[in-house]
Amino acid sequence: MDDPLMLTAATTLVAWATTNLAEGARSAVTGLAEFLRHRFGREMASRETVEVALRRPGTDAVHRLAALLEQETRRDAAFGAEFRARFAAVQAIVGAGHGDVTNTVSGDVSGWMVQARDIHGGVTFGDSHD
């Protein structure tokens, strides 16, 4: 698996699906899960991968979901773009009102970037120089 975003998305989606969220956030997460169920509904193994990750999450299930998302994103760029956009939208809804900071990065990023809420101490990129 080469795409860290897909692992993050799978891990986050599973956490959201198994956490008691406010109703608006729960609805957004359910919508994202339904998007995936619809996308993979005709492929039995893929549908099972989605369902196992959402209903009986564990490290292996999350990694299989991330691999499925990455594979489908590589196969169909339009799916990848739509999934990323939907995930970012749900991320913003879930984070709203919970003291979280919502950072969104889109397009190509070159160079260093950090997304954070509270940083105590310094942030260093690359080699440190004394």
N, CA, C and O atoms as CSV, one atom per row, in Angstrom:
chain,resi,resn,atom,element,x,y,z
A,1,MET,N,N,0.852,-1.167,0.000
A,1,MET,CA,C,0.000,0.000,0.000
A,1,MET,C,C,0.898,1.231,0.000
A,1,MET,O,O,1.744,1.399,0.878
A,2,ASP,N,N,0.702,2.079,-0.990
A,2,ASP,CA,C,1.562,3.241,-1.145
A,2,ASP,C,C,0.890,4.561,-0.785
A,2,ASP,O,O,1.567,5.571,-0.595
A,3,ASP,N,N,-0.411,4.557,-0.692
A,3,ASP,CA,C,-1.132,5.811,-0.489
A,3,ASP,C,C,-1.509,5.986,0.981
A,3,ASP,O,O,-2.475,5.382,1.447
A,4,PRO,N,N,-0.751,6.811,1.720
A,4,PRO,CA,C,-1.048,6.983,3.143
A,4,PRO,C,C,-2.419,7.614,3.387
A,4,PRO,O,O,-3.007,7.404,4.448
A,5,LEU,N,N,-2.935,8.379,2.432
A,5,LEU,CA,C,-4.261,8.974,2.605
A,5,LEU,C,C,-5.329,7.897,2.703
A,5,LEU,O,O,-6.261,8.023,3.498
A,6,MET,N,N,-5.208,6.843,1.909
A,6,MET,CA,C,-6.216,5.792,1.945
A,6,MET,C,C,-6.182,5.050,3.282
A,6,MET,O,O,-7.231,4.660,3.792
A,7,LEU,N,N,-4.999,4.851,3.853
A,7,LEU,CA,C,-4.918,4.225,5.168
A,7,LEU,C,C,-5.527,5.141,6.224
A,7,LEU,O,O,-6.267,4.686,7.097
A,8,THR,N,N,-5.217,6.417,6.143
A,8,THR,CA,C,-5.800,7.391,7.071
A,8,THR,C,C,-7.314,7.436,6.916
A,8,THR,O,O,-8.042,7.441,7.908
A,9,ALA,N,N,-7.789,7.470,5.679
A,9,ALA,CA,C,-9.231,7.528,5.430
A,9,ALA,C,C,-9.923,6.280,5.961
A,9,ALA,O,O,-10.967,6.378,6.606
A,10,ALA,N,N,-9.355,5.119,5.699
A,10,ALA,CA,C,-9.970,3.876,6.170
A,10,ALA,C,C,-9.997,3.833,7.695
A,10,ALA,O,O,-11.017,3.485,8.290
A,11,THR,N,N,-8.886,4.183,8.323
A,11,THR,CA,C,-8.799,4.181,9.777
A,11,THR,C,C,-9.804,5.160,10.380
A,11,THR,O,O,-10.507,4.825,11.334
A,12,THR,N,N,-9.871,6.355,9.829
A,12,THR,CA,C,-10.765,7.392,10.338
A,12,THR,C,C,-12.223,7.009,10.136
A,12,THR,O,O,-13.038,7.168,11.045
A,13,LEU,N,N,-12.560,6.504,8.949
A,13,LEU,CA,C,-13.936,6.103,8.669
A,13,LEU,C,C,-14.385,5.017,9.641
A,13,LEU,O,O,-15.494,5.079,10.171
A,14,VAL,N,N,-13.538,4.030,9.877
A,14,VAL,CA,C,-13.886,2.959,10.808
A,14,VAL,C,C,-14.062,3.522,12.218
A,14,VAL,O,O,-14.987,3.126,12.927
A,15,ALA,N,N,-13.192,4.433,12.630
A,15,ALA,CA,C,-13.324,5.054,13.959
A,15,ALA,C,C,-14.629,5.828,14.059
A,15,ALA,O,O,-15.331,5.738,15.067
A,16,TRP,N,N,-14.956,6.582,13.029
A,16,TRP,CA,C,-16.207,7.330,13.042
A,16,TRP,C,C,-17.403,6.390,13.106
A,16,TRP,O,O,-18.355,6.638,13.847
A,17,ALA,N,N,-17.355,5.318,12.334
A,17,ALA,CA,C,-18.490,4.394,12.259
A,17,ALA,C,C,-18.732,3.684,13.582
A,17,ALA,O,O,-19.846,3.236,13.850
A,18,THR,N,N,-17.709,3.577,14.402
A,18,THR,CA,C,-17.846,2.843,15.658
A,18,THR,C,C,-17.858,3.757,16.884
A,18,THR,O,O,-17.761,3.283,18.016
A,19,THR,N,N,-17.975,5.056,16.659
A,19,THR,CA,C,-17.967,6.033,17.745
A,19,THR,C,C,-19.344,6.683,17.837
A,19,THR,O,O,-20.029,6.854,16.828
A,20,ASN,N,N,-19.734,7.038,19.038
A,20,ASN,CA,C,-20.993,7.735,19.237
A,20,ASN,C,C,-20.803,9.197,18.846
A,20,ASN,O,O,-20.232,9.981,19.604
A,21,LEU,N,N,-21.283,9.553,17.669
A,21,LEU,CA,C,-21.134,10.909,17.147
A,21,LEU,C,C,-22.455,11.662,17.256
A,21,LEU,O,O,-23.519,11.056,17.379
A,22,ALA,N,N,-22.373,12.978,17.210
A,22,ALA,CA,C,-23.583,13.801,17.147
A,22,ALA,C,C,-24.350,13.436,15.880
A,22,ALA,O,O,-23.764,12.937,14.920
A,23,GLU,N,N,-25.650,13.681,15.875
A,23,GLU,CA,C,-26.504,13.215,14.781
A,23,GLU,C,C,-26.062,13.702,13.405
A,23,GLU,O,O,-26.052,12.922,12.453
A,24,GLY,N,N,-25.698,14.975,13.282
A,24,GLY,CA,C,-25.259,15.488,11.982
A,24,GLY,C,C,-24.013,14.780,11.489
A,24,GLY,O,O,-23.903,14.454,10.307
A,25,ALA,N,N,-23.082,14.543,12.385
A,25,ALA,CA,C,-21.859,13.835,12.021
A,25,ALA,C,C,-22.164,12.386,11.700
A,25,ALA,O,O,-21.625,11.834,10.740
A,26,ARG,N,N,-23.022,11.766,12.489
A,26,ARG,CA,C,-23.404,10.358,12.245
A,26,ARG,C,C,-24.013,10.219,10.858
A,26,ARG,O,O,-23.716,9.269,10.135
A,27,SER,N,N,-24.868,11.169,10.490
A,27,SER,CA,C,-25.500,11.143,9.176
A,27,SER,C,C,-24.463,11.271,8.058
A,27,SER,O,O,-24.552,10.575,7.047
A,28,ALA,N,N,-23.494,12.146,8.234
A,28,ALA,CA,C,-22.444,12.333,7.229
A,28,ALA,C,C,-21.602,11.070,7.074
A,28,ALA,O,O,-21.285,10.666,5.955
A,29,VAL,N,N,-21.241,10.446,8.193
A,29,VAL,CA,C,-20.445,9.214,8.154
A,29,VAL,C,C,-21.247,8.100,7.492
A,29,VAL,O,O,-20.711,7.341,6.685
A,30,THR,N,N,-22.522,8.001,7.830
A,30,THR,CA,C,-23.382,6.989,7.217
A,30,THR,C,C,-23.457,7.197,5.707
A,30,THR,O,O,-23.443,6.233,4.942
A,31,GLY,N,N,-23.535,8.447,5.283
A,31,GLY,CA,C,-23.564,8.746,3.854
A,31,GLY,C,C,-22.292,8.295,3.148
A,31,GLY,O,O,-22.353,7.771,2.036
A,32,LEU,N,N,-21.143,8.493,3.783
A,32,LEU,CA,C,-19.878,8.057,3.199
A,32,LEU,C,C,-19.819,6.533,3.140
A,32,LEU,O,O,-19.368,5.962,2.147
A,33,ALA,N,N,-20.272,5.883,4.198
A,33,ALA,CA,C,-20.304,4.409,4.202
A,33,ALA,C,C,-21.241,3.890,3.111
A,33,ALA,O,O,-20.921,2.912,2.435
A,34,GLU,N,N,-22.385,4.530,2.937
A,34,GLU,CA,C,-23.330,4.118,1.888
A,34,GLU,C,C,-22.738,4.329,0.498
A,34,GLU,O,O,-22.978,3.527,-0.406
A,35,PHE,N,N,-21.973,5.392,0.322
A,35,PHE,CA,C,-21.283,5.633,-0.948
A,35,PHE,C,C,-20.383,4.437,-1.272
A,35,PHE,O,O,-20.367,3.955,-2.405
A,36,LEU,N,N,-19.640,3.964,-0.277
A,36,LEU,CA,C,-18.760,2.811,-0.494
A,36,LEU,C,C,-19.561,1.531,-0.714
A,36,LEU,O,O,-19.212,0.722,-1.573
A,37,ARG,N,N,-20.619,1.346,0.048
A,37,ARG,CA,C,-21.454,0.152,-0.139
A,37,ARG,C,C,-22.036,0.116,-1.547
A,37,ARG,O,O,-22.087,-0.941,-2.177
A,38,HIS,N,N,-22.470,1.259,-2.033
A,38,HIS,CA,C,-23.017,1.334,-3.383
A,38,HIS,C,C,-21.932,1.043,-4.412
A,38,HIS,O,O,-22.152,0.299,-5.368
A,39,ARG,N,N,-20.770,1.631,-4.210
A,39,ARG,CA,C,-19.670,1.454,-5.157
A,39,ARG,C,C,-19.254,-0.010,-5.273
A,39,ARG,O,O,-19.004,-0.503,-6.373
A,40,PHE,N,N,-19.181,-0.697,-4.148
A,40,PHE,CA,C,-18.673,-2.064,-4.139
A,40,PHE,C,C,-19.781,-3.106,-3.973
A,40,PHE,O,O,-19.497,-4.275,-3.713
A,41,GLY,N,N,-21.028,-2.693,-4.120
A,41,GLY,CA,C,-22.158,-3.579,-3.876
A,41,GLY,C,C,-22.248,-4.788,-4.765
A,41,GLY,O,O,-22.798,-5.811,-4.356
A,42,ARG,N,N,-21.731,-4.706,-5.957
A,42,ARG,CA,C,-21.848,-5.821,-6.901
A,42,ARG,C,C,-20.678,-6.789,-6.830
A,42,ARG,O,O,-20.737,-7.881,-7.396
A,43,GLU,N,N,-19.635,-6.402,-6.150
A,43,GLU,CA,C,-18.448,-7.259,-6.045
A,43,GLU,C,C,-18.425,-7.866,-4.641
A,43,GLU,O,O,-18.141,-7.167,-3.668
A,44,MET,N,N,-18.718,-9.143,-4.535
A,44,MET,CA,C,-18.912,-9.783,-3.240
A,44,MET,C,C,-17.708,-9.611,-2.305
A,44,MET,O,O,-17.885,-9.250,-1.141
A,45,ALA,N,N,-16.511,-9.858,-2.786
A,45,ALA,CA,C,-15.327,-9.761,-1.925
A,45,ALA,C,C,-15.099,-8.320,-1.475
A,45,ALA,O,O,-14.753,-8.077,-0.319
A,46,SER,N,N,-15.292,-7.369,-2.380
A,46,SER,CA,C,-15.106,-5.959,-2.033
A,46,SER,C,C,-16.173,-5.498,-1.047
A,46,SER,O,O,-15.874,-4.784,-0.090
A,47,ARG,N,N,-17.409,-5.906,-1.280
A,47,ARG,CA,C,-18.505,-5.560,-0.367
A,47,ARG,C,C,-18.217,-6.116,1.030
A,47,ARG,O,O,-18.443,-5.437,2.032
A,48,GLU,N,N,-17.722,-7.345,1.091
A,48,GLU,CA,C,-17.394,-7.949,2.377
A,48,GLU,C,C,-16.266,-7.190,3.068
A,48,GLU,O,O,-16.296,-7.014,4.286
A,49,THR,N,N,-15.281,-6.742,2.313
A,49,THR,CA,C,-14.183,-5.952,2.878
A,49,THR,C,C,-14.711,-4.693,3.544
A,49,THR,O,O,-14.296,-4.351,4.651
A,50,VAL,N,N,-15.623,-4.004,2.873
A,50,VAL,CA,C,-16.218,-2.782,3.428
A,50,VAL,C,C,-17.014,-3.113,4.686
A,50,VAL,O,O,-16.853,-2.450,5.711
A,51,GLU,N,N,-17.863,-4.123,4.619
A,51,GLU,CA,C,-18.727,-4.466,5.750
A,51,GLU,C,C,-17.934,-4.922,6.974
A,51,GLU,O,O,-18.240,-4.517,8.096
A,52,VAL,N,N,-16.933,-5.751,6.768
A,52,VAL,CA,C,-16.131,-6.228,7.899
A,52,VAL,C,C,-15.427,-5.055,8.568
A,52,VAL,O,O,-15.385,-4.976,9.795
A,53,ALA,N,N,-14.872,-4.140,7.771
A,53,ALA,CA,C,-14.174,-2.988,8.351
A,53,ALA,C,C,-15.122,-2.107,9.158
A,53,ALA,O,O,-14.746,-1.590,10.210
A,54,LEU,N,N,-16.339,-1.935,8.672
A,54,LEU,CA,C,-17.289,-1.047,9.349
A,54,LEU,C,C,-17.989,-1.702,10.534
A,54,LEU,O,O,-18.385,-1.016,11.476
A,55,ARG,N,N,-18.142,-3.008,10.495
A,55,ARG,CA,C,-18.905,-3.688,11.551
A,55,ARG,C,C,-18.048,-4.411,12.577
A,55,ARG,O,O,-18.426,-4.514,13.744
A,56,ARG,N,N,-16.901,-4.908,12.149
A,56,ARG,CA,C,-15.995,-5.618,13.060
A,56,ARG,C,C,-14.575,-5.111,12.818
A,56,ARG,O,O,-13.716,-5.849,12.335
A,57,PRO,N,N,-14.344,-3.861,13.154
A,57,PRO,CA,C,-13.051,-3.263,12.806
A,57,PRO,C,C,-11.895,-3.903,13.577
A,57,PRO,O,O,-12.037,-4.347,14.717
A,58,GLY,N,N,-10.802,-3.928,12.931
A,58,GLY,CA,C,-9.549,-4.384,13.499
A,58,GLY,C,C,-8.455,-3.949,12.545
A,58,GLY,O,O,-8.736,-3.471,11.446
A,59,THR,N,N,-7.243,-4.108,12.950
A,59,THR,CA,C,-6.118,-3.655,12.127
A,59,THR,C,C,-6.135,-4.276,10.739
A,59,THR,O,O,-5.968,-3.572,9.743
A,60,ASP,N,N,-6.333,-5.577,10.663
A,60,ASP,CA,C,-6.348,-6.247,9.357
A,60,ASP,C,C,-7.499,-5.762,8.487
A,60,ASP,O,O,-7.325,-5.534,7.289
A,61,ALA,N,N,-8.673,-5.604,9.089
A,61,ALA,CA,C,-9.839,-5.146,8.335
A,61,ALA,C,C,-9.628,-3.738,7.791
A,61,ALA,O,O,-9.992,-3.443,6.653
A,62,VAL,N,N,-9.046,-2.884,8.598
A,62,VAL,CA,C,-8.782,-1.505,8.160
A,62,VAL,C,C,-7.753,-1.495,7.029
A,62,VAL,O,O,-7.909,-0.757,6.056
A,63,HIS,N,N,-6.720,-2.297,7.152
A,63,HIS,CA,C,-5.705,-2.352,6.096
A,63,HIS,C,C,-6.289,-2.907,4.796
A,63,HIS,O,O,-5.934,-2.441,3.713
A,64,ARG,N,N,-7.175,-3.890,4.894
A,64,ARG,CA,C,-7.816,-4.419,3.683
A,64,ARG,C,C,-8.707,-3.356,3.043
A,64,ARG,O,O,-8.741,-3.234,1.818
A,65,LEU,N,N,-9.432,-2.582,3.864
A,65,LEU,CA,C,-10.258,-1.506,3.317
A,65,LEU,C,C,-9.380,-0.452,2.652
A,65,LEU,O,O,-9.695,0.012,1.556
A,66,ALA,N,N,-8.300,-0.074,3.291
A,66,ALA,CA,C,-7.385,0.918,2.699
A,66,ALA,C,C,-6.824,0.422,1.372
A,66,ALA,O,O,-6.725,1.185,0.412
A,67,ALA,N,N,-6.457,-0.856,1.319
A,67,ALA,CA,C,-5.933,-1.426,0.073
A,67,ALA,C,C,-7.001,-1.418,-1.019
A,67,ALA,O,O,-6.707,-1.126,-2.178
A,68,LEU,N,N,-8.239,-1.741,-0.646
A,68,LEU,CA,C,-9.339,-1.709,-1.608
A,68,LEU,C,C,-9.556,-0.296,-2.129
A,68,LEU,O,O,-9.715,-0.096,-3.333
A,69,LEU,N,N,-9.563,0.681,-1.236
A,69,LEU,CA,C,-9.749,2.072,-1.655
A,69,LEU,C,C,-8.625,2.523,-2.573
A,69,LEU,O,O,-8.866,3.182,-3.584
A,70,GLU,N,N,-7.403,2.167,-2.220
A,70,GLU,CA,C,-6.266,2.554,-3.053
A,70,GLU,C,C,-6.343,1.897,-4.425
A,70,GLU,O,O,-6.103,2.547,-5.442
A,71,GLN,N,N,-6.677,0.615,-4.454
A,71,GLN,CA,C,-6.790,-0.102,-5.728
A,71,GLN,C,C,-7.867,0.525,-6.609
A,71,GLN,O,O,-7.656,0.731,-7.804
A,72,GLU,N,N,-9.005,0.824,-6.025
A,72,GLU,CA,C,-10.104,1.404,-6.800
A,72,GLU,C,C,-9.760,2.819,-7.259
A,72,GLU,O,O,-10.144,3.227,-8.355
A,73,THR,N,N,-9.044,3.560,-6.432
A,73,THR,CA,C,-8.617,4.908,-6.802
A,73,THR,C,C,-7.661,4.870,-7.986
A,73,THR,O,O,-7.735,5.710,-8.882
A,74,ARG,N,N,-6.772,3.899,-7.983
A,74,ARG,CA,C,-5.842,3.758,-9.118
A,74,ARG,C,C,-6.563,3.310,-10.378
A,74,ARG,O,O,-6.215,3.724,-11.483
A,75,ARG,N,N,-7.573,2.461,-10.204
A,75,ARG,CA,C,-8.325,1.956,-11.352
A,75,ARG,C,C,-9.232,3.032,-11.945
A,75,ARG,O,O,-9.401,3.109,-13.161
A,76,ASP,N,N,-9.810,3.859,-11.083
A,76,ASP,CA,C,-10.792,4.850,-11.515
A,76,ASP,C,C,-10.503,6.182,-10.827
A,76,ASP,O,O,-10.878,6.389,-9.672
A,77,ALA,N,N,-9.842,7.072,-11.538
A,77,ALA,CA,C,-9.444,8.367,-10.973
A,77,ALA,C,C,-10.649,9.194,-10.542
A,77,ALA,O,O,-10.570,9.947,-9.571
A,78,ALA,N,N,-11.764,9.060,-11.256
A,78,ALA,CA,C,-12.967,9.816,-10.882
A,78,ALA,C,C,-13.482,9.354,-9.516
A,78,ALA,O,O,-13.899,10.176,-8.701
A,79,PHE,N,N,-13.453,8.048,-9.267
A,79,PHE,CA,C,-13.831,7.544,-7.955
A,79,PHE,C,C,-12.904,8.119,-6.894
A,79,PHE,O,O,-13.359,8.568,-5.842
A,80,GLY,N,N,-11.603,8.105,-7.171
A,80,GLY,CA,C,-10.627,8.627,-6.218
A,80,GLY,C,C,-10.894,10.078,-5.862
A,80,GLY,O,O,-10.855,10.461,-4.693
A,81,ALA,N,N,-11.162,10.870,-6.868
A,81,ALA,CA,C,-11.439,12.292,-6.628
A,81,ALA,C,C,-12.727,12.464,-5.826
A,81,ALA,O,O,-12.783,13.275,-4.901
A,82,GLU,N,N,-13.754,11.706,-6.179
A,82,GLU,CA,C,-15.019,11.829,-5.451
A,82,GLU,C,C,-14.882,11.335,-4.015
A,82,GLU,O,O,-15.410,11.959,-3.095
A,83,PHE,N,N,-14.178,10.221,-3.813
A,83,PHE,CA,C,-13.994,9.712,-2.455
A,83,PHE,C,C,-13.236,10.728,-1.605
A,83,PHE,O,O,-13.627,11.009,-0.472
A,84,ARG,N,N,-12.151,11.280,-2.155
A,84,ARG,CA,C,-11.371,12.268,-1.395
A,84,ARG,C,C,-12.221,13.485,-1.032
A,84,ARG,O,O,-12.150,13.984,0.091
A,85,ALA,N,N,-13.017,13.958,-1.977
A,85,ALA,CA,C,-13.876,15.122,-1.720
A,85,ALA,C,C,-14.925,14.799,-0.662
A,85,ALA,O,O,-15.168,15.603,0.238
A,86,ARG,N,N,-15.540,13.635,-0.765
A,86,ARG,CA,C,-16.546,13.246,0.224
A,86,ARG,C,C,-15.919,13.061,1.599
A,86,ARG,O,O,-16.488,13.478,2.608
A,87,PHE,N,N,-14.744,12.433,1.636
A,87,PHE,CA,C,-14.057,12.218,2.906
A,87,PHE,C,C,-13.722,13.559,3.560
A,87,PHE,O,O,-13.931,13.729,4.762
A,88,ALA,N,N,-13.208,14.505,2.783
A,88,ALA,CA,C,-12.873,15.829,3.326
A,88,ALA,C,C,-14.122,16.534,3.856
A,88,ALA,O,O,-14.073,17.183,4.900
A,89,ALA,N,N,-15.235,16.408,3.140
A,89,ALA,CA,C,-16.477,17.043,3.585
A,89,ALA,C,C,-16.961,16.428,4.898
A,89,ALA,O,O,-17.389,17.148,5.800
A,90,VAL,N,N,-16.895,15.111,5.005
A,90,VAL,CA,C,-17.323,14.454,6.240
A,90,VAL,C,C,-16.373,14.813,7.376
A,90,VAL,O,O,-16.802,15.032,8.509
A,91,GLN,N,N,-15.096,14.870,7.068
A,91,GLN,CA,C,-14.096,15.244,8.077
A,91,GLN,C,C,-14.419,16.619,8.659
A,91,GLN,O,O,-14.311,16.824,9.868
A,92,ALA,N,N,-14.811,17.553,7.808
A,92,ALA,CA,C,-15.161,18.899,8.272
A,92,ALA,C,C,-16.408,18.874,9.162
A,92,ALA,O,O,-16.472,19.585,10.164
A,93,ILE,N,N,-17.382,18.065,8.798
A,93,ILE,CA,C,-18.618,17.983,9.581
A,93,ILE,C,C,-18.354,17.335,10.935
A,93,ILE,O,O,-18.819,17.824,11.965
A,94,VAL,N,N,-17.609,16.238,10.930
A,94,VAL,CA,C,-17.321,15.534,12.180
A,94,VAL,C,C,-16.516,16.422,13.121
A,94,VAL,O,O,-16.755,16.428,14.329
A,95,GLY,N,N,-15.563,17.172,12.571
A,95,GLY,CA,C,-14.710,18.015,13.400
A,95,GLY,C,C,-15.382,19.276,13.905
A,95,GLY,O,O,-14.949,19.852,14.903
A,96,ALA,N,N,-16.435,19.714,13.229
A,96,ALA,CA,C,-17.100,20.956,13.615
A,96,ALA,C,C,-17.732,20.828,14.991
A,96,ALA,O,O,-18.457,19.872,15.269
A,97,GLY,N,N,-17.454,21.783,15.831
A,97,GLY,CA,C,-18.096,21.824,17.130
A,97,GLY,C,C,-17.481,20.919,18.177
A,97,GLY,O,O,-18.003,20.839,19.289
A,98,HIS,N,N,-16.408,20.242,17.870
A,98,HIS,CA,C,-15.778,19.349,18.833
A,98,HIS,C,C,-14.420,19.863,19.274
A,98,HIS,O,O,-13.634,19.116,19.856
A,99,GLY,N,N,-14.136,21.124,19.005
A,99,GLY,CA,C,-12.851,21.682,19.377
A,99,GLY,C,C,-11.739,21.269,18.437
A,99,GLY,O,O,-10.569,21.575,18.669
A,100,ASP,N,N,-12.109,20.569,17.374
A,100,ASP,CA,C,-11.105,20.141,16.412
A,100,ASP,C,C,-10.826,21.264,15.426
A,100,ASP,O,O,-11.633,22.177,15.251
A,101,VAL,N,N,-9.705,21.181,14.807
A,101,VAL,CA,C,-9.354,22.091,13.737
A,101,VAL,C,C,-9.497,21.318,12.449
A,101,VAL,O,O,-9.033,20.182,12.351
A,102,THR,N,N,-10.132,21.915,11.461
A,102,THR,CA,C,-10.276,21.266,10.174
A,102,THR,C,C,-9.297,21.888,9.209
A,102,THR,O,O,-9.382,23.074,8.891
A,103,ASN,N,N,-8.370,21.077,8.748
A,103,ASN,CA,C,-7.387,21.499,7.756
A,103,ASN,C,C,-7.692,20.762,6.470
A,103,ASN,O,O,-7.878,19.546,6.482
A,104,THR,N,N,-7.745,21.468,5.380
A,104,THR,CA,C,-8.004,20.833,4.098
A,104,THR,C,C,-6.919,21.247,3.130
A,104,THR,O,O,-6.615,22.430,2.971
A,105,VAL,N,N,-6.346,20.256,2.491
A,105,VAL,CA,C,-5.343,20.503,1.469
A,105,VAL,C,C,-5.833,19.817,0.215
A,105,VAL,O,O,-6.183,18.637,0.252
A,106,SER,N,N,-5.865,20.522,-0.875
A,106,SER,CA,C,-6.290,19.893,-2.119
A,106,SER,C,C,-5.304,20.254,-3.213
A,106,SER,O,O,-4.556,21.226,-3.106
A,107,GLY,N,N,-5.316,19.472,-4.240
A,107,GLY,CA,C,-4.382,19.697,-5.334
A,107,GLY,C,C,-3.015,19.151,-4.994
A,107,GLY,O,O,-2.844,18.430,-4.011
A,108,ASP,N,N,-2.060,19.497,-5.804
A,108,ASP,CA,C,-0.699,19.031,-5.595
A,108,ASP,C,C,-0.014,19.863,-4.530
A,108,ASP,O,O,-0.139,21.088,-4.500
A,109,VAL,N,N,0.698,19.193,-3.671
A,109,VAL,CA,C,1.462,19.863,-2.625
A,109,VAL,C,C,2.919,19.572,-2.888
A,109,VAL,O,O,3.308,18.414,-3.040
A,110,SER,N,N,3.725,20.611,-2.945
A,110,SER,CA,C,5.157,20.396,-3.090
A,110,SER,C,C,5.836,21.034,-1.895
A,110,SER,O,O,5.443,22.106,-1.434
A,111,GLY,N,N,6.837,20.374,-1.412
A,111,GLY,CA,C,7.514,20.879,-0.231
A,111,GLY,C,C,6.850,20.345,1.023
A,111,GLY,O,O,6.028,19.430,0.967
A,112,TRP,N,N,7.209,20.915,2.131
A,112,TRP,CA,C,6.730,20.446,3.421
A,112,TRP,C,C,5.389,21.062,3.770
A,112,TRP,O,O,5.088,22.190,3.379
A,113,MET,N,N,4.585,20.308,4.512
A,113,MET,CA,C,3.304,20.796,4.972
A,113,MET,C,C,3.009,20.109,6.295
A,113,MET,O,O,3.317,18.931,6.473
A,114,VAL,N,N,2.416,20.843,7.217
A,114,VAL,CA,C,1.992,20.235,8.475
A,114,VAL,C,C,0.563,20.658,8.739
A,114,VAL,O,O,0.182,21.799,8.479
A,115,GLN,N,N,-0.233,19.720,9.261
A,115,GLN,CA,C,-1.578,20.033,9.696
A,115,GLN,C,C,-1.630,19.683,11.176
A,115,GLN,O,O,-1.282,18.571,11.574
A,116,ALA,N,N,-2.056,20.615,11.965
A,116,ALA,CA,C,-2.050,20.384,13.403
A,116,ALA,C,C,-3.071,21.278,14.075
A,116,ALA,O,O,-3.541,22.265,13.509
A,117,ARG,N,N,-3.395,20.908,15.282
A,117,ARG,CA,C,-4.237,21.766,16.098
A,117,ARG,C,C,-3.355,22.529,17.072
A,117,ARG,O,O,-3.127,23.726,16.897
A,118,ASP,N,N,-2.869,21.865,18.072
A,118,ASP,CA,C,-2.028,22.508,19.075
A,118,ASP,C,C,-0.619,21.943,18.956
A,118,ASP,O,O,-0.419,20.728,18.940
A,119,ILE,N,N,0.332,22.828,18.874
A,119,ILE,CA,C,1.732,22.405,18.851
A,119,ILE,C,C,2.417,23.048,20.043
A,119,ILE,O,O,2.378,24.267,20.211
A,120,HIS,N,N,3.036,22.233,20.858
A,120,HIS,CA,C,3.793,22.709,22.012
A,120,HIS,C,C,5.246,22.371,21.743
A,120,HIS,O,O,5.637,21.206,21.808
A,121,GLY,N,N,6.038,23.366,21.445
A,121,GLY,CA,C,7.423,23.126,21.069
A,121,GLY,C,C,7.607,23.436,19.604
A,121,GLY,O,O,6.734,24.023,18.965
A,122,GLY,N,N,8.730,23.044,19.084
A,122,GLY,CA,C,9.069,23.386,17.704
A,122,GLY,C,C,8.617,22.346,16.710
A,122,GLY,O,O,8.251,21.228,17.073
A,123,VAL,N,N,8.647,22.729,15.455
A,123,VAL,CA,C,8.384,21.837,14.335
A,123,VAL,C,C,9.606,21.908,13.437
A,123,VAL,O,O,10.042,22.994,13.054
A,124,THR,N,N,10.149,20.770,13.109
A,124,THR,CA,C,11.349,20.715,12.285
A,124,THR,C,C,11.094,19.844,11.073
A,124,THR,O,O,10.497,18.774,11.190
A,125,PHE,N,N,11.534,20.287,9.923
A,125,PHE,CA,C,11.438,19.508,8.697
A,125,PHE,C,C,12.843,19.195,8.220
A,125,PHE,O,O,13.743,20.032,8.300
A,126,GLY,N,N,13.017,17.991,7.727
A,126,GLY,CA,C,14.312,17.623,7.158
A,126,GLY,C,C,15.370,17.443,8.235
A,126,GLY,O,O,15.062,17.162,9.393
A,127,ASP,N,N,16.608,17.608,7.833
A,127,ASP,CA,C,17.724,17.447,8.753
A,127,ASP,C,C,17.776,18.611,9.719
A,127,ASP,O,O,17.549,19.758,9.335
A,128,SER,N,N,18.076,18.316,10.974
A,128,SER,CA,C,18.232,19.408,11.932
A,128,SER,C,C,19.670,19.893,11.889
A,128,SER,O,O,20.604,19.105,11.744
A,129,HIS,N,N,19.828,21.170,12.015
A,129,HIS,CA,C,21.149,21.794,11.990
A,129,HIS,C,C,21.357,22.504,13.306
A,129,HIS,O,O,20.527,23.311,13.725
A,130,ASP,N,N,22.453,22.207,13.950
A,130,ASP,CA,C,22.746,22.871,15.231
A,130,ASP,C,C,23.369,24.212,15.025
A,130,ASP,O,O,23.678,24.905,15.994
